[in-house]
Amino acid sequence: MEDIYSEIVKALEKKEKVALATLITRMGSAPRAVGAKYLIIGDKTSVGSIGGGCVEAEVWQEAQQVIEKREGRILHFELTSEQLAEGGLICGGNINIFLEPLGEEFLDIYQEVARIKQKGRSAILATLISVDGAFSKGKGSKTLLMTSGEKIGSLLGGLELEKKILKEGEVLLKEKKPKVLVLSSENRNMEILLEPVFSEPTVYLFGGGHVSEQVAPLAKKVHFKVVVIDDREMFANRGRFPQADEVIVSEFERCFDKLNIDESSYIVIVTRGHLYDGFVLEQAVKSKTRYVGMIGSRKKIRTLYQNLMEKGMKKEVLDQVHAPIGVDINSETPEEIAVSIVAELIKVRGGGKV
């Protein structure tokens, strides 16, 4: 799926007419979560999704007016059973969608958002929805506040408002969920959309064999970054892994020094043999990674664990490893094993117990 922020940057660089729809509130079991986005570029192209066809068709039409008038608006949808049947949806609920025009004045903000999504760091994107019931527009309605203290853009309310946003942002970045901040005072009522900006979690695939070849495109489809590592260039190359964000040729014994493993990392160990699995596993369990999974039979796993415990590794540390890797679906082929692995990655990412 396209990265919507990169698509925003491309459109603004080309000076195209753009409207961005963001799902800001949801009640019931609507198809998409709060924060889902749908980008409308002129009257021809769209990227992303905020629900089924019945919703997006109406948003498309409204977007043409928003682009023409250069003023945002909130759209409310109460998804009835008739709409669900017509649109092919299987979920219901009430949703509010903030639809805003985007112009060149926001290009530098979205360029930085795209960089953060790709390269790391974190920030809060704050967009002024309305002031005293009137929808905002143009400069002064959007700012990107980096946790490092830098900022791009500006927002009505100045420094005091920015402090409040950063305070709220600490929670948002932990929860990784957007929210609408409502501020009321004697002089002014404001609605501000706050969105955490952070890099996507990264799956490190150790081993460039048949299983990794199937895991890589599947992990990309469900919004993981993918890095493939193998010590053989014939297995670690762009021809074999065109979807990967990075392909590294390195000896397994020393590859961790070249990697940026952190709390948003997922390590998948699928090398070509016990020896190399052991090299990677020993380094993986000492890292800050969120997840370590290793392929192999229970006998192989017991042998590797015993070897590491003899070196002083604690059993409690090894108990955190997901081995055998993947959700148990009786998988046999590389394609089936890939499904089971990525299903487990999704579950861990969502906070589920495995």
Wavefront OBJ file of the C-alpha trace (Angstrom):
o trace
v 0.000 0.000 0.000
v 1.217 3.529 -0.769
v 2.634 5.644 2.044
v 0.038 8.406 2.205
v 2.461 11.049 3.490
v 4.853 10.454 0.619
v 1.906 10.781 -1.756
v 0.930 14.089 -0.104
v 4.475 15.379 -0.639
v 4.472 14.326 -4.299
v 1.133 16.033 -4.924
v 2.113 19.284 -3.179
v 5.448 19.382 -5.014
v 3.506 19.167 -8.274
v 1.180 21.943 -7.011
v -1.842 19.711 -7.441
v -5.182 20.412 -5.783
v -5.439 18.186 -2.741
v -7.885 17.361 0.049
v -7.137 15.055 2.975
v -9.853 13.159 4.861
v -9.052 11.877 8.360
v -11.375 9.734 10.457
v -11.438 11.605 13.796
v -14.189 9.877 15.808
v -15.834 6.480 15.647
v -18.693 4.875 17.537
v -19.606 1.254 17.006
v -17.726 -1.149 14.763
v -17.009 1.027 11.734
v -14.573 -0.448 9.188
v -11.514 1.724 9.908
v -9.862 2.989 13.081
v -9.524 6.614 14.179
v -6.658 8.190 12.258
v -7.384 6.391 8.974
v -6.772 8.658 5.975
v -8.049 9.102 2.450
v -6.208 11.473 0.112
v -8.075 13.001 -2.828
v -5.880 14.502 -5.554
v -7.966 16.692 -7.849
v -10.863 14.874 -9.467
v -8.922 11.837 -10.699
v -6.824 10.103 -8.044
v -7.193 8.883 -4.472
v -4.921 7.080 -1.996
v -5.777 5.324 1.266
v -9.096 4.367 2.791
v -11.480 5.514 5.522
v -14.184 2.902 5.037
v -16.295 1.346 2.332
v -17.344 2.647 -1.037
v -20.513 4.378 0.166
v -18.507 6.605 2.525
v -15.606 7.323 0.215
v -17.868 8.195 -2.726
v -19.514 10.951 -0.691
v -16.202 12.131 0.741
v -14.873 12.352 -2.823
v -17.740 14.636 -3.822
v -17.352 16.823 -0.734
v -13.615 17.020 -1.349
v -14.176 18.774 -4.661
v -16.014 21.552 -2.814
v -13.361 21.718 -0.093
v -10.625 22.053 -2.715
v -12.529 24.776 -4.549
v -13.457 26.832 -1.454
v -10.172 26.133 0.385
v -12.026 25.548 3.650
v -12.277 22.428 5.774
v -15.378 20.739 7.119
v -16.476 17.790 9.241
v -18.611 15.086 7.658
v -20.825 12.854 9.787
v -21.858 9.383 8.654
v -24.405 7.212 10.393
v -23.964 3.876 8.668
v -27.394 2.295 8.367
v -28.084 -1.295 7.408
v -29.143 -0.094 3.934
v -25.835 1.727 3.421
v -23.925 -1.290 4.621
v -25.701 -3.528 2.128
v -25.221 -1.080 -0.760
v -21.560 -0.422 0.019
v -20.637 -4.025 0.684
v -19.627 -3.231 4.275
v -20.020 -5.713 7.098
v -19.477 -3.243 9.936
v -21.675 -0.456 11.242
v -21.360 2.622 13.424
v -21.158 6.398 13.395
v -18.058 8.191 12.166
v -16.878 11.781 11.829
v -14.401 12.676 9.117
v -12.367 15.871 9.011
v -11.868 16.966 5.429
v -9.231 19.653 4.841
v -7.612 21.277 1.815
v -3.830 21.053 1.598
v -1.669 23.612 -0.149
v 1.988 24.396 -0.773
v 2.214 26.169 2.588
v 2.207 22.724 4.227
v 4.826 21.116 1.976
v 7.730 21.474 4.408
v 5.639 19.960 7.215
v 4.702 16.874 5.225
v 8.225 16.482 3.873
v 9.446 16.221 7.465
v 6.598 13.849 8.408
v 7.602 11.564 5.526
v 11.242 11.671 6.670
v 10.289 10.778 10.238
v 8.155 7.867 9.049
v 11.100 6.499 7.080
v 14.125 7.377 9.186
v 12.898 7.383 12.789
v 12.438 9.999 15.558
v 8.975 11.149 16.600
v 6.729 14.212 16.558
v 3.179 15.452 17.010
v 1.282 16.791 14.006
v -1.270 19.329 15.240
v -4.004 20.566 12.903
v -6.480 23.258 13.899
v -9.957 21.998 13.004
v -12.051 24.941 14.150
v -12.098 28.096 16.267
v -15.460 29.083 17.766
v -17.193 26.797 15.296
v -15.507 28.284 12.213
v -13.209 25.975 10.252
v -9.607 27.077 9.986
v -7.600 27.305 6.793
v -4.159 28.201 5.501
v -1.143 29.292 7.513
v -1.441 29.163 11.271
v -3.569 26.022 11.146
v -0.916 23.287 11.229
v 2.346 22.627 13.030
v 4.732 19.729 13.506
v 6.234 19.641 16.992
v 9.269 17.393 17.318
v 10.006 15.750 20.656
v 13.531 17.147 20.218
v 12.093 20.668 20.596
v 12.139 21.753 16.948
v 8.985 22.745 15.104
v 7.747 23.461 11.608
v 4.687 25.589 10.937
v 2.569 27.513 13.408
v -0.730 27.301 15.226
v -3.034 29.987 16.612
v -2.490 30.088 20.356
v 1.284 30.361 20.300
v 3.730 28.969 22.828
v 1.173 28.240 25.536
v -0.852 26.061 23.192
v 2.277 24.263 21.979
v 3.157 23.335 25.575
v -0.288 21.786 26.044
v 0.044 19.877 22.787
v 3.453 18.471 23.721
v 2.101 17.377 27.093
v -0.770 15.553 25.392
v 1.686 14.258 22.842
v 3.654 12.279 25.407
v 0.596 10.082 25.971
v -0.283 9.905 22.279
v 3.184 8.688 21.320
v 2.977 5.931 23.916
v -0.509 4.875 22.813
v 0.222 5.598 19.126
v -3.314 6.858 18.640
v -4.597 10.283 17.482
v -7.177 12.350 19.338
v -9.163 15.558 19.011
v -8.174 18.060 21.706
v -10.996 20.419 22.714
v -9.939 23.592 24.515
v -12.563 25.928 25.952
v -12.050 29.314 27.594
v -14.028 32.492 28.102
v -12.607 33.979 24.904
v -12.196 31.041 22.553
v -13.215 27.442 21.812
v -10.807 25.384 19.741
v -10.735 21.887 18.278
v -7.306 20.518 17.370
v -6.474 17.189 15.746
v -3.355 15.698 17.329
v -1.596 12.860 15.517
v 1.524 11.017 16.684
v 4.162 10.675 13.971
v 6.666 7.850 14.280
v 8.501 5.366 12.103
v 6.819 2.092 11.262
v 7.978 -0.987 13.203
v 10.776 -2.844 11.439
v 10.991 -6.574 10.790
v 14.566 -7.832 10.547
v 14.625 -11.046 8.537
v 17.799 -12.994 9.271
v 18.219 -15.355 6.350
v 17.326 -14.806 2.715
v 15.830 -18.207 1.987
v 12.408 -19.335 0.794
v 10.554 -18.391 3.989
v 11.951 -14.839 4.083
v 11.133 -14.479 0.395
v 7.471 -15.016 1.304
v 7.491 -13.090 4.602
v 8.954 -9.873 3.137
v 6.100 -8.866 0.778
v 3.446 -9.983 3.250
v 4.974 -7.945 6.097
v 5.139 -4.889 3.813
v 1.456 -5.220 2.952
v 0.538 -4.962 6.631
v 2.754 -1.893 7.182
v 6.014 -3.182 8.586
v 9.337 -1.923 7.311
v 11.443 -4.873 6.175
v 15.193 -5.384 6.397
v 16.738 -8.612 5.046
v 20.149 -9.861 6.218
v 22.139 -12.769 4.793
v 25.837 -13.516 4.415
v 25.410 -14.531 0.768
v 24.854 -11.885 -1.881
v 23.079 -14.383 -4.107
v 20.352 -14.533 -1.440
v 20.502 -10.945 -0.153
v 19.831 -8.794 -3.191
v 17.190 -6.483 -4.664
v 16.187 -8.933 -7.341
v 15.137 -11.421 -4.698
v 13.632 -8.860 -2.292
v 12.296 -5.927 -4.329
v 9.809 -4.951 -1.589
v 12.387 -4.737 1.224
v 13.331 -1.333 2.605
v 16.922 -2.502 2.984
v 18.945 -5.573 2.018
v 22.213 -6.191 3.865
v 25.001 -8.634 3.061
v 26.810 -9.390 6.307
v 28.194 -12.220 8.374
v 25.603 -13.197 10.978
v 28.189 -13.163 13.784
v 28.802 -9.419 13.427
v 25.727 -7.978 11.739
v 24.035 -6.418 14.792
v 26.591 -3.609 14.899
v 25.182 -2.394 11.574
v 21.524 -2.448 12.655
v 19.349 0.021 14.538
v 17.552 -2.453 16.809
v 15.146 -0.801 19.258
v 11.780 -1.274 20.992
v 9.941 -1.064 17.665
v 11.997 -3.871 16.101
v 10.887 -7.435 15.351
v 13.553 -10.081 14.781
v 12.716 -13.131 12.670
v 15.412 -15.829 12.630
v 15.136 -18.067 9.565
v 18.733 -18.714 8.543
v 19.929 -21.807 6.712
v 21.162 -23.759 9.746
v 21.523 -24.272 13.500
v 24.940 -22.613 13.667
v 23.769 -19.338 12.117
v 20.483 -19.363 14.055
v 22.588 -19.589 17.212
v 24.787 -16.641 16.203
v 21.722 -14.457 15.631
v 19.744 -15.665 18.653
v 22.595 -14.934 21.063
v 22.742 -11.312 19.857
v 18.978 -10.899 19.520
v 18.114 -11.723 23.129
v 20.634 -9.133 24.321
v 19.079 -6.382 22.201
v 16.188 -3.997 22.935
v 13.939 -5.601 20.329
v 10.237 -6.045 21.016
v 10.041 -9.510 19.479
v 12.329 -12.428 18.708
v 11.004 -15.408 16.773
v 12.971 -18.402 15.527
v 12.033 -21.169 13.122
v 12.886 -24.803 13.836
v 11.895 -28.033 15.488
v 11.497 -28.242 19.257
v 14.574 -30.490 19.414
v 16.692 -27.897 17.601
v 15.373 -25.141 19.845
v 16.188 -27.113 23.014
v 19.725 -27.708 21.737
v 20.328 -24.031 20.978
v 18.878 -22.961 24.322
v 21.098 -25.439 26.159
v 24.175 -24.117 24.350
v 23.339 -20.543 25.325
v 22.567 -21.433 28.946
v 25.951 -23.129 29.167
v 27.417 -19.743 28.146
v 25.571 -18.063 31.029
v 22.312 -17.050 29.351
v 19.348 -17.134 31.771
v 16.435 -19.422 30.965
v 13.941 -16.605 31.688
v 15.456 -14.577 28.857
v 15.151 -17.443 26.386
v 11.570 -18.082 27.487
v 10.662 -14.745 25.889
v 11.625 -16.041 22.440
v 8.770 -17.138 20.175
v 9.966 -20.560 19.121
v 8.802 -22.362 17.133
v 7.912 -19.127 15.400
v 4.433 -18.216 14.175
v 0.797 -18.861 14.984
v 0.015 -22.579 14.913
v -2.022 -23.127 11.727
v -0.439 -26.461 10.763
v 1.636 -24.639 8.156
v 4.013 -26.597 5.928
v 4.911 -24.658 2.778
v 7.011 -21.443 2.832
v 3.876 -19.491 1.905
v 1.891 -20.973 4.798
v 4.763 -20.491 7.237
v 4.980 -16.843 6.153
v 1.287 -16.346 6.918
v 1.744 -17.837 10.401
v 4.801 -15.652 11.106
v 3.224 -12.398 9.952
v 0.023 -13.212 11.850
v 2.109 -13.482 15.019
v 3.874 -10.196 14.255
v 0.518 -8.458 13.818
v -0.763 -9.896 17.085
v 2.303 -8.769 19.045
v 2.174 -5.315 17.423
v -1.442 -4.974 18.493
v -0.632 -5.848 22.092
v -2.116 -9.354 22.013
v -0.721 -12.247 23.982
v 0.850 -15.055 21.992
l 1 2 3 4 5 6 7 8 9 10 11 12 13 14 15 16 17 18 19 20 21 22 23 24 25 26 27 28 29 30 31 32 33 34 35 36 37 38 39 40 41 42 43 44 45 46 47 48 49 50 51 52 53 54 55 56 57 58 59 60 61 62 63 64 65 66 67 68 69 70 71 72 73 74 75 76 77 78 79 80 81 82 83 84 85 86 87 88 89 90 91 92 93 94 95 96 97 98 99 100 101 102 103 104 105 106 107 108 109 110 111 112 113 114 115 116 117 118 119 120 121 122 123 124 125 126 127 128 129 130 131 132 133 134 135 136 137 138 139 140 141 142 143 144 145 146 147 148 149 150 151 152 153 154 155 156 157 158 159 160 161 162 163 164 165 166 167 168 169 170 171 172 173 174 175 176 177 178 179 180 181 182 183 184 185 186 187 188 189 190 191 192 193 194 195 196 197 198 199 200 201 202 203 204 205 206 207 208 209 210 211 212 213 214 215 216 217 218 219 220 221 222 223 224 225 226 227 228 229 230 231 232 233 234 235 236 237 238 239 240 241 242 243 244 245 246 247 248 249 250 251 252 253 254 255 256 257 258 259 260 261 262 263 264 265 266 267 268 269 270 271 272 273 274 275 276 277 278 279 280 281 282 283 284 285 286 287 288 289 290 291 292 293 294 295 296 297 298 299 300 301 302 303 304 305 306 307 308 309 310 311 312 313 314 315 316 317 318 319 320 321 322 323 324 325 326 327 328 329 330 331 332 333 334 335 336 337 338 339 340 341 342 343 344 345 346 347 348 349 350 351 352 353 354
